[in-house]
Amino acid sequence: MLDFSRYPLFISTLLNNYSAIHLINSKELLKLKSFIKVAYNKCVEAGSFNLLILGYSKKVIKKALNSIASLNSEDLTLSDIIIVKGFYINIISEARLNKARV
């Protein structure tokens, strides 16, 4: 098993226009009480690796959005995020944001 925690961008979040999913690498980044454990083994492919999905959750990114109609920033809530322990970076799917008209 690779030690992805040593990857320099481990705590960073990438807006990815090729990803079909939101993915985070640590349950500590989740909205409280939103974690749903996967009932059976399910994996995500990253290069030549298959990494086990621990579960699904929600994540709130505080003051992530600005609007022309509002002078204040708004929170962004991401749903159906997969959690893959130790993945080398966190990913937000641009395609899913576009689909939700964010």
OpenMM code with the backbone's topology and positions (N, CA, C; nanometers):
from openmm import Vec3, app, unit

residues = "MET LEU ASP PHE SER ARG TYR PRO LEU PHE ILE SER THR LEU LEU ASN ASN TYR SER ALA ILE HIS LEU ILE ASN SER LYS GLU LEU LEU LYS LEU LYS SER PHE ILE LYS VAL ALA TYR ASN LYS CYS VAL GLU ALA GLY SER PHE ASN LEU LEU ILE LEU GLY TYR SER LYS LYS VAL ILE LYS LYS ALA LEU ASN SER ILE ALA SER LEU ASN SER GLU ASP LEU THR LEU SER ASP ILE ILE ILE VAL LYS GLY PHE TYR ILE ASN ILE ILE SER GLU ALA ARG LEU ASN LYS ALA ARG VAL".split()
positions = [
    Vec3(0.0845, -0.1179, 0.0000),
    Vec3(0.0000, 0.0000, 0.0000),
    Vec3(0.0888, 0.1240, 0.0000),
    Vec3(0.0554, 0.2189, -0.0823),
    Vec3(0.1309, 0.3434, -0.0873),
    Vec3(0.0919, 0.4342, 0.0279),
    Vec3(0.1849, 0.5152, 0.0725),
    Vec3(0.1576, 0.6121, 0.1779),
    Vec3(0.1256, 0.7463, 0.1139),
    Vec3(-0.0030, 0.7674, 0.0781),
    Vec3(-0.0441, 0.8899, 0.0122),
    Vec3(-0.0422, 1.0094, 0.1071),
    Vec3(-0.0394, 0.9862, 0.2394),
    Vec3(-0.0393, 1.0976, 0.3339),
    Vec3(0.0879, 1.1814, 0.3217),
    Vec3(0.1890, 1.1298, 0.2556),
    Vec3(0.3123, 1.2058, 0.2350),
    Vec3(0.3072, 1.2887, 0.1070),
    Vec3(0.2004, 1.2759, 0.0313),
    Vec3(0.1842, 1.3522, -0.0912),
    Vec3(0.1644, 1.4985, -0.0545),
    Vec3(0.2348, 1.5916, -0.1177),
    Vec3(0.2307, 1.7329, -0.0770),
    Vec3(0.0927, 1.7981, -0.0825),
    Vec3(0.0023, 1.7498, -0.1671),
    Vec3(-0.1299, 1.8114, -0.1810),
    Vec3(-0.2400, 1.7315, -0.1112),
    Vec3(-0.2022, 1.6469, -0.0167),
    Vec3(-0.2956, 1.5571, 0.0504),
    Vec3(-0.4158, 1.6296, 0.1112),
    Vec3(-0.3978, 1.7494, 0.1662),
    Vec3(-0.5088, 1.8220, 0.2290),
    Vec3(-0.5738, 1.9221, 0.1331),
    Vec3(-0.5267, 1.9274, 0.0098),
    Vec3(-0.5807, 2.0205, -0.0891),
    Vec3(-0.7042, 1.9628, -0.1569),
    Vec3(-0.7815, 2.0529, -0.2194),
    Vec3(-0.8998, 2.0123, -0.2959),
    Vec3(-0.8867, 2.0649, -0.4377),
    Vec3(-0.9086, 1.9773, -0.5336),
    Vec3(-0.8946, 2.0080, -0.6754),
    Vec3(-1.0318, 2.0118, -0.7422),
    Vec3(-1.0593, 2.1172, -0.8184),
    Vec3(-1.1787, 2.1221, -0.9027),
    Vec3(-1.1413, 2.0522, -1.0322),
    Vec3(-1.2039, 1.9380, -1.0592),
    Vec3(-1.1637, 1.8525, -1.1698),
    Vec3(-1.2744, 1.8455, -1.2735),
    Vec3(-1.2446, 1.8870, -1.3967),
    Vec3(-1.3477, 1.8849, -1.5007),
    Vec3(-1.3601, 1.7494, -1.5693),
    Vec3(-1.2811, 1.6489, -1.5299),
    Vec3(-1.2914, 1.5152, -1.5875),
    Vec3(-1.3550, 1.4150, -1.4918),
    Vec3(-1.3721, 1.4519, -1.3673),
    Vec3(-1.4224, 1.3596, -1.2673),
    Vec3(-1.5751, 1.3550, -1.2693),
    Vec3(-1.6285, 1.2356, -1.2521),
    Vec3(-1.7739, 1.2186, -1.2464),
    Vec3(-1.8237, 1.2151, -1.1020),
    Vec3(-1.7304, 1.2211, -1.0065),
    Vec3(-1.7669, 1.2106, -0.8655),
    Vec3(-1.6924, 1.3145, -0.7824),
    Vec3(-1.7477, 1.3420, -0.6635),
    Vec3(-1.6746, 1.4162, -0.5612),
    Vec3(-1.6057, 1.3098, -0.4755),
    Vec3(-1.4824, 1.3339, -0.4350),
    Vec3(-1.4069, 1.2353, -0.3586),
    Vec3(-1.3261, 1.3063, -0.2511),
    Vec3(-1.3313, 1.2546, -0.1287),
    Vec3(-1.2442, 1.3057, -0.0234),
    Vec3(-1.1658, 1.1912, 0.0386),
    Vec3(-1.0541, 1.2265, 0.1012),
    Vec3(-0.9618, 1.1244, 0.1498),
    Vec3(-0.9627, 1.1056, 0.3009),
    Vec3(-1.0518, 1.1736, 0.3716),
    Vec3(-1.0525, 1.1620, 0.5169),
    Vec3(-1.1922, 1.1899, 0.5725),
    Vec3(-1.2385, 1.1047, 0.6635),
    Vec3(-1.3701, 1.1259, 0.7251),
    Vec3(-1.3726, 1.2518, 0.8110),
    Vec3(-1.2576, 1.3019, 0.8515),
    Vec3(-1.2516, 1.4235, 0.9326),
    Vec3(-1.2998, 1.5463, 0.8552),
    Vec3(-1.3071, 1.5385, 0.7234),
    Vec3(-1.3510, 1.6503, 0.6403),
    Vec3(-1.5021, 1.6515, 0.6167),
    Vec3(-1.5740, 1.5584, 0.6764),
    Vec3(-1.7162, 1.5413, 0.6491),
    Vec3(-1.8049, 1.6287, 0.7347),
    Vec3(-1.9277, 1.6471, 0.6849),
    Vec3(-2.0331, 1.7081, 0.7653),
    Vec3(-2.0676, 1.6082, 0.8752),
    Vec3(-2.0813, 1.6562, 0.9973),
    Vec3(-2.1085, 1.5676, 1.1099),
    Vec3(-2.2328, 1.4832, 1.0868),
    Vec3(-2.2245, 1.3576, 1.1247),
    Vec3(-2.3353, 1.2612, 1.1209),
    Vec3(-2.3898, 1.2357, 0.9815),
    Vec3(-2.3102, 1.2564, 0.8774),
    Vec3(-2.3611, 1.2337, 0.7424),
    Vec3(-2.2988, 1.1106, 0.6756),
    Vec3(-2.2078, 1.0426, 0.7444),
    Vec3(-2.1376, 0.9284, 0.6853),
    Vec3(-2.2282, 0.8063, 0.6770),
    Vec3(-2.2323, 0.7447, 0.5582),
    Vec3(-2.3061, 0.6202, 0.5365),
    Vec3(-2.2060, 0.5176, 0.4859),
    Vec3(-2.1831, 0.4158, 0.5645),
    Vec3(-2.0863, 0.3116, 0.5299),
    Vec3(-2.1355, 0.2298, 0.4113),
    Vec3(-2.0438, 0.1929, 0.3217),
    Vec3(-2.0771, 0.1090, 0.2064),
    Vec3(-2.1078, -0.0317, 0.2570),
    Vec3(-2.2178, -0.0896, 0.2090),
    Vec3(-2.2623, -0.2212, 0.2554),
    Vec3(-2.1770, -0.3355, 0.1998),
    Vec3(-2.1133, -0.3132, 0.0854),
    Vec3(-2.0312, -0.4173, 0.0247),
    Vec3(-1.9082, -0.3515, -0.0359),
    Vec3(-1.8059, -0.4321, -0.0645),
    Vec3(-1.6811, -0.3766, -0.1180),
    Vec3(-1.7032, -0.3124, -0.2542),
    Vec3(-1.6676, -0.1865, -0.2631),
    Vec3(-1.6776, -0.1109, -0.3861),
    Vec3(-1.5476, -0.0325, -0.3988),
    Vec3(-1.4961, -0.0196, -0.5198),
    Vec3(-1.3666, 0.0444, -0.5393),
    Vec3(-1.3749, 0.1572, -0.6413),
    Vec3(-1.2755, 0.2454, -0.6341),
    Vec3(-1.2559, 0.3485, -0.7337),
    Vec3(-1.1180, 0.3239, -0.7940),
    Vec3(-1.1068, 0.3430, -0.9245),
    Vec3(-0.9783, 0.3228, -0.9919),
    Vec3(-0.9021, 0.4537, -0.9992),
    Vec3(-0.7743, 0.4484, -0.9665),
    Vec3(-0.6846, 0.5633, -0.9767),
    Vec3(-0.5557, 0.5132, -1.0392),
    Vec3(-0.5403, 0.5399, -1.1677),
    Vec3(-0.4245, 0.4853, -1.2389),
    Vec3(-0.4342, 0.3344, -1.2428),
    Vec3(-0.3331, 0.2671, -1.1911),
    Vec3(-0.3343, 0.1208, -1.1895),
    Vec3(-0.3798, 0.0653, -1.0547),
    Vec3(-0.4298, 0.1513, -0.9657),
    Vec3(-0.4738, 0.1085, -0.8337),
    Vec3(-0.6259, 0.1019, -0.8249),
    Vec3(-0.6747, 0.0067, -0.7467),
    Vec3(-0.8146, 0.0008, -0.7067),
    Vec3(-0.8180, 0.0322, -0.5584),
    Vec3(-0.8861, 0.1399, -0.5217),
    Vec3(-0.8900, 0.1832, -0.3828),
    Vec3(-1.0301, 0.1640, -0.3269),
    Vec3(-1.0385, 0.1081, -0.2077),
    Vec3(-1.1653, 0.0747, -0.1445),
    Vec3(-1.2411, 0.2000, -0.1017),
    Vec3(-1.3685, 0.2074, -0.1382),
    Vec3(-1.4564, 0.3161, -0.0954),
    Vec3(-1.5094, 0.2804, 0.0429),
    Vec3(-1.4897, 0.3701, 0.1402),
    Vec3(-1.5366, 0.3455, 0.2766),
    Vec3(-1.6847, 0.3765, 0.2920),
    Vec3(-1.7325, 0.4802, 0.2193),
    Vec3(-1.8717, 0.5181, 0.2313),
    Vec3(-1.9024, 0.6450, 0.1556),
    Vec3(-2.0192, 0.6996, 0.1850),
    Vec3(-2.0687, 0.8213, 0.1197),
    Vec3(-2.1016, 0.9242, 0.2262),
    Vec3(-2.1011, 1.0502, 0.1886),
    Vec3(-2.1312, 1.1537, 0.2855),
    Vec3(-2.1620, 1.2857, 0.2182),
    Vec3(-2.1770, 1.3897, 0.3015),
    Vec3(-2.1927, 1.5280, 0.2569),
    Vec3(-2.0748, 1.6077, 0.3108),
    Vec3(-2.0430, 1.7148, 0.2423),
    Vec3(-1.9371, 1.8042, 0.2872),
    Vec3(-1.9831, 1.9471, 0.2641),
    Vec3(-1.9586, 2.0331, 0.3613),
    Vec3(-1.9923, 2.1741, 0.3501),
    Vec3(-1.8620, 2.2524, 0.3407),
    Vec3(-1.8498, 2.3316, 0.2350),
    Vec3(-1.7352, 2.4201, 0.2197),
    Vec3(-1.7854, 2.5606, 0.2520),
    Vec3(-1.7401, 2.6128, 0.3634),
    Vec3(-1.7877, 2.7420, 0.4131),
    Vec3(-1.7444, 2.8564, 0.3212),
    Vec3(-1.8378, 2.9453, 0.2935),
    Vec3(-1.8143, 3.0685, 0.2178),
    Vec3(-1.7415, 3.0438, 0.0848),
    Vec3(-1.7842, 2.9406, 0.0124),
    Vec3(-1.7196, 2.9034, -0.1134),
    Vec3(-1.7775, 2.9753, -0.2343),
    Vec3(-1.9008, 3.0246, -0.2235),
    Vec3(-1.9688, 3.0814, -0.3390),
    Vec3(-1.9954, 3.2299, -0.3214),
    Vec3(-1.9738, 3.3037, -0.4268),
    Vec3(-2.0107, 3.4448, -0.4320),
    Vec3(-2.1142, 3.4616, -0.5414),
    Vec3(-2.2076, 3.5517, -0.5199),
    Vec3(-2.3149, 3.5744, -0.6154),
    Vec3(-2.3239, 3.7226, -0.6479),
    Vec3(-2.3624, 3.7538, -0.7698),
    Vec3(-2.3843, 3.8927, -0.8086),
    Vec3(-2.5001, 3.9508, -0.7279),
    Vec3(-2.6000, 3.8664, -0.6992),
    Vec3(-2.7194, 3.9121, -0.6284),
    Vec3(-2.6959, 3.9314, -0.4786),
    Vec3(-2.5863, 3.8787, -0.4268),
    Vec3(-2.5610, 3.8857, -0.2839),
    Vec3(-2.4210, 3.9385, -0.2562),
    Vec3(-2.4109, 4.0248, -0.1586),
    Vec3(-2.2799, 4.0769, -0.1197),
    Vec3(-2.2034, 3.9788, -0.0327),
    Vec3(-2.2727, 3.8794, 0.0198),
    Vec3(-2.2113, 3.7830, 0.1105),
    Vec3(-2.1787, 3.6521, 0.0398),
    Vec3(-2.0787, 3.5829, 0.0895),
    Vec3(-2.0464, 3.4500, 0.0389),
    Vec3(-2.1451, 3.3494, 0.0964),
    Vec3(-2.1664, 3.2420, 0.0215),
    Vec3(-2.2557, 3.1362, 0.0666),
    Vec3(-2.1791, 3.0054, 0.0771),
    Vec3(-2.2302, 2.9151, 0.1608),
    Vec3(-2.1691, 2.7837, 0.1762),
    Vec3(-2.2064, 2.6954, 0.0577),
    Vec3(-2.1177, 2.6043, 0.0228),
    Vec3(-2.1421, 2.5051, -0.0819),
    Vec3(-2.1534, 2.3690, -0.0146),
    Vec3(-2.2676, 2.3018, -0.0336),
    Vec3(-2.2878, 2.1685, 0.0220),
    Vec3(-2.2775, 2.0669, -0.0913),
    Vec3(-2.1854, 1.9741, -0.0767),
    Vec3(-2.1664, 1.8674, -0.1749),
    Vec3(-2.2292, 1.7395, -0.1206),
    Vec3(-2.3116, 1.6740, -0.2020),
    Vec3(-2.3774, 1.5505, -0.1611),
    Vec3(-2.3166, 1.4320, -0.2352),
    Vec3(-2.3395, 1.3138, -0.1828),
    Vec3(-2.2941, 1.1882, -0.2452),
    Vec3(-2.1442, 1.1879, -0.2739),
    Vec3(-2.0676, 1.2348, -0.1800),
    Vec3(-1.9222, 1.2295, -0.1909),
    Vec3(-1.8777, 1.0897, -0.1518),
    Vec3(-1.7813, 1.0344, -0.2244),
    Vec3(-1.7258, 0.9066, -0.1813),
    Vec3(-1.6028, 0.9344, -0.0955),
    Vec3(-1.5821, 0.8470, 0.0026),
    Vec3(-1.4678, 0.8592, 0.0911),
    Vec3(-1.3734, 0.7438, 0.0613),
    Vec3(-1.2517, 0.7796, 0.0234),
    Vec3(-1.1475, 0.6817, -0.0041),
    Vec3(-1.0301, 0.7171, 0.0867),
    Vec3(-1.0134, 0.6408, 0.1926),
    Vec3(-0.9106, 0.6705, 0.2913),
    Vec3(-0.7727, 0.6742, 0.2267),
    Vec3(-0.7033, 0.7848, 0.2496),
    Vec3(-0.5668, 0.7962, 0.2037),
    Vec3(-0.5490, 0.8359, 0.0588),
    Vec3(-0.6567, 0.8667, -0.0140),
    Vec3(-0.6408, 0.9115, -0.1525),
    Vec3(-0.5510, 1.0347, -0.1538),
    Vec3(-0.4746, 1.0557, -0.2577),
    Vec3(-0.3690, 1.1566, -0.2559),
    Vec3(-0.4164, 1.3013, -0.2650),
    Vec3(-0.5447, 1.3257, -0.2958),
    Vec3(-0.5984, 1.4615, -0.3035),
    Vec3(-0.7504, 1.4533, -0.2907),
    Vec3(-0.8154, 1.5628, -0.2618),
    Vec3(-0.9621, 1.5697, -0.2581),
    Vec3(-1.0093, 1.6281, -0.3904),
    Vec3(-1.1210, 1.5775, -0.4418),
    Vec3(-1.1677, 1.6168, -0.5749),
    Vec3(-1.3121, 1.6657, -0.5681),
    Vec3(-1.3373, 1.7789, -0.6316),
    Vec3(-1.4730, 1.8267, -0.6547),
    Vec3(-1.4979, 1.8166, -0.8048),
    Vec3(-1.6069, 1.7538, -0.8430),
    Vec3(-1.6393, 1.7327, -0.9831),
    Vec3(-1.7065, 1.8558, -1.0428),
    Vec3(-1.6402, 1.9181, -1.1375),
    Vec3(-1.6986, 2.0330, -1.2066),
    Vec3(-1.8245, 1.9935, -1.2830),
    Vec3(-1.8244, 1.8741, -1.3415),
    Vec3(-1.9410, 1.8261, -1.4164),
    Vec3(-2.0643, 1.8158, -1.3260),
    Vec3(-2.0450, 1.7678, -1.2034),
    Vec3(-2.1582, 1.7571, -1.1102),
    Vec3(-2.2049, 1.8951, -1.0642),
    Vec3(-2.1120, 1.9897, -1.0478),
    Vec3(-2.1509, 2.1258, -1.0117),
    Vec3(-2.2312, 2.1889, -1.1250),
    Vec3(-2.1859, 2.1692, -1.2497),
    Vec3(-2.2589, 2.2229, -1.3656),
    Vec3(-2.3982, 2.1634, -1.3760),
    Vec3(-2.4089, 2.0331, -1.3524),
    Vec3(-2.5380, 1.9652, -1.3579),
    Vec3(-2.6350, 2.0216, -1.2529),
    Vec3(-2.5807, 2.0604, -1.1383),
    Vec3(-2.6614, 2.1191, -1.0306),
    Vec3(-2.6773, 2.2699, -1.0463),
    Vec3(-2.6234, 2.3239, -1.1561),
    Vec3(-2.6296, 2.4670, -1.1882),
    Vec3(-2.5633, 2.5560, -1.0821),
    Vec3(-2.4479, 2.5084, -1.0340),
    Vec3(-2.3703, 2.5882, -0.9381),
    Vec3(-2.2696, 2.6701, -1.0144),
] * unit.nanometer
topology = app.Topology()
chain = topology.addChain("A")
for resn in residues:
    res = topology.addResidue(resn, chain)
    for name in ("N", "CA", "C"):
        topology.addAtom(name, app.Element.getBySymbol(name[0]), res)
